């Protein structure tokens, strides 16, 4: 029987930690066209509620690039974070959509190409483009994951030094 309190360094248990903030994403459903207070879910109302629009979400996922362009990794991460992936839309479909909209010699896409990529994803998923845009606009940005070590008495308890 292993005593986990004695584990150190890389042998400490890894825990998947999700950002604790509310994601504020909305699933595509029959109720999606209306907000909880009964207002029409127009882009202006969604911006008022969520504080993000598509351009801001695009910028959030382009944080690593000063030129404001997105690579394939973050395009797929956006689809995963917005819970667009499923049986009808998989990661490889995001890769194909990205390849369709990017320039032949480029590795990254601009904002207009991003919007075109969303339309390709909507067609593949069989959903209306406006619904996909609303889901993406409701995103809080990239969800960050990390590992946290379990408590270690030799490191955490200063009286044992």
C-alpha positions, 0 to 999 in steps of 0.5 A: 500500500502506497502512502501518497503523502510521501510522494514528491515531484513528478510522482505527485498525483496530477489533477486536471484543474479547470478554470473555476469561472463560469464559462457562460456558453450556451448550447444550441437548443430550442431555447437558444433564440431567447435569453432567460429574461425573454429578450431576443438573443441578438448579437447586441443582447449577447454582447451586453450579457457576455461582454464578448463579441466574435472579434474579441473571442478571436483576439483572445485565442490569438493572444500569442500572436501580435499580428492578430492571426490564429493558427490551427491549434487554437481554431480547434481549441476554440471549437472544443472549448465552445463544446462544438465537437461531437459525433457530427463535428470532430477535430479532424473536421476542424483541421479540414475547415482550417485548411479550406479557409487559409491561404495556400502558403499561410499557416495562420488565418485572419478574422475574415477567414475565421468567420468563413471557417465558422461557416464551414464548421456550421455546414459540417455540424448541420447547424445555422451559422448564426447559432454557431456565432452566438455560441462562440460569442458567448465564450469566455476565451481559452479554457486553461488546464494545468496540473496540481501536485498533491500535498507533500508533507516534506515540502509543505510542512516547514516544521520538518525542515 
